[in-house]
């Protein structure tokens, strides 16, 4: 059996509509034009602080607004779950892998409280034996430390596999020296150039890909 760690946003769930809602609530208070959904997806993946920085830069807002916008964003984040949905087959795939005896972990740049909140809302929390968020350690992906910490929580036994959707995830896996499987339907910025062991577009394909590691 394998130790399999997943990214969250853009890999298991499409949370961009909820994140867009938070961003546009904040931008409305500044008089700036709202973010589109494609912009929101491009800004995601490296944590809330980076998202807010990109939002500020894109709307040429006063940098002095950053701390206040970041604080308000985090305050709204845990409750922003209503527009988020799993990618087709993701929840079923997690339950199948856990039932087969694989150890499952989650390594995300989303803070832990919002990550757990959305997983509970979608009934997807139970399969995970370890959850490491963007505020668990003093660093975030692509630093390899959060991914290594997630595997450490899963114990010492079984081959390691990391499943993600983005350039950040690919770099994290490379730096952690862990095989990477790429979900192609997420928030990847470009369409090529990512190092991965295999790529897939449908979660029904993943269990077969994992037989190479189990």
N, C-alpha and C positions, 0 to 999 in steps of 0.2 A: 504493500500500500504506500501511497505517496503523501508527502506534505505539500499541499497546494495552497498558495496564497493568491488572492485576487485583489486587484484594484476595485474601486467602487464606482465613482462617477464616470460615465462613458464606457464602462466595462460591464457591470451588472445592471446599472440603472441609468436612465436618462433623466437627470435632475435639472437640466438646463432651464426648462420653463419656470421652475420655482426660483432658481437663482436669478433669472431675468426679472422675475417679479420683485425680488428684494432690491436689486440694482435700480430698477425704475422707480420704486418707491423713494429711494434715496435721491436719485437724480431729479425727481420732481420737485424736491425741496430746494434744489439749486437753480432751477430754471433751465437746466440743460436738457437736450433732446434725449429720448429714451434709447436704450440699447436694443438692437434687434436680436433675434434668437441666434443667427449665425455669429454675431459679435460675441454674444455671451459664451457660446461654445468655444470660440477661439481664446477667450480670456481665461477659461477654466483650466485646472489641472495642476497648478503649482501652489495652491493654498489661497486662503481668503485675502491675506495681505497683498499678494501679487495681483489677485483679481481686482482689488480696490485700486491699486496703483495703475493698472492698465485702464480701468474705467476713468480714473481722473485724467490720465494722459490723453485718452481718446476724446474727451470732452473739454480739454484745456482748462480744467478747473484749477483753482488756487490750491497749491500743495498743502497749505495750512489747514485745509479741510480734511486731510487724510485721517487723522486720529479719530475725529468725530464720526466720519463715515464708516471707518473700520469698526468702531464700537457699536454703532447702530446696526451694521450688517450682522455682526456676531449675535446681537440680541434677537434678531429676527430669524436667524438661520435654523434654530432647533425646531421652530414651528412651521417651517416651509417644506411641507411634505405632500400637499394635496395634488399638485400637478406632476409629481414624479411618478414614473412607472418603470417596472423592470423591463429589460430587453426580452423579447419573446424567448421562452424556454429557459431563462436564467434561473428562476426560482426552482423549477423542477429539476434542473441539472444539479443544483446545489444539494437538494434533498437526495438525489440518486447517488451522488459521490459520497455523501456522509453515510448513507445506508450501506454502501459497499465497503466502508471502513477507512476511507481516506481521511486524513486530518486536514481541516480547512481553516484558513486564516484570511484576514482582511487587512490590507495595508493601504491606507488612503491619506491624501493630504487634507481631506475634510476633517475638521475637529471631531473628537470622539463623540461628544454629546449629540450633535446633529447627525452623525453617521449612525449611531445607535437608534436615534429617533426615527429616521426614515426606514431603517431596516425593520424596526418593530411595526411601523405603519404598514409596511408591505409584507409582513409575516416572513421575513427572510433572515432574522437574527439567529435563530436556533442552530443552524448548521455550523456556525463559526465557533471554534474553540479558542481563537485569539483574534483580537481586534486592536490594531495600532493606528492612531489617527495623527493628523498633522500637528496636534498639540501634545502628543504623548511624550516625545523627546524634544530636545532643544533644536533639532534639525528636521527637515522634511525631505521627501524625495525631490530630486534624484540622488541625494545623499543615500548611500546604501544602508545606513544604520537602522532606519525604521523597518526595512524589509528583513534585515538580519534579526532584529528584535522579534519580529512576528514569527519567523521560523524557530527561534529559540523557545518561544512560548509553546510551540507545537511539539517540543521534545526532540530527542536526538535521532529518532529512527525514521527511515524512509527517505527516498530521493526527494529533492526539492524541485518545485516548478512554480513559476510566477506567471500570472495571467493578467494582461493589461491591454490598454487601447492606444497609448500615446507615446510620443517621443520621450516624455519624462519617464514613463514606465520602462521603455526599452533601455534607456541610459541607466536607470536604477538597477535593473537586472544585470546589465553588463558589469557595472561597478561592484555588484555583490557576487558576481561569478555564478549566476543562477540561470538555468535554461528559461527562455522567455517564449510564451505563446501569445500571439497578437490577435485580439478581437478587432476586426477591421471596420466595424460599424459604429465606432464611438467617436471620440473628439480629437482624433489625430489631425495635426495641422496640415501635413502634406500627404502625399500618396505613395511615397517610396522612401528608400534610404534607411529603413529601420532594420536592425539586426534581430532576427527571431528564429527560433527553432522551427516554428510552423505558424501559419496564419489561418484563421477561420472566420466565417461570417454568420454562422448559425450554431447556437449552443448544443444542438443535437450532435454536432460533429466532435465536441470536446472530449467526451468519454473515450472515444476511439483514439484520439490523439494522445491521451494520457496513458494508454497501454504501453507506450514506449518507455515510460518512466516507472510504472508501478511494478 
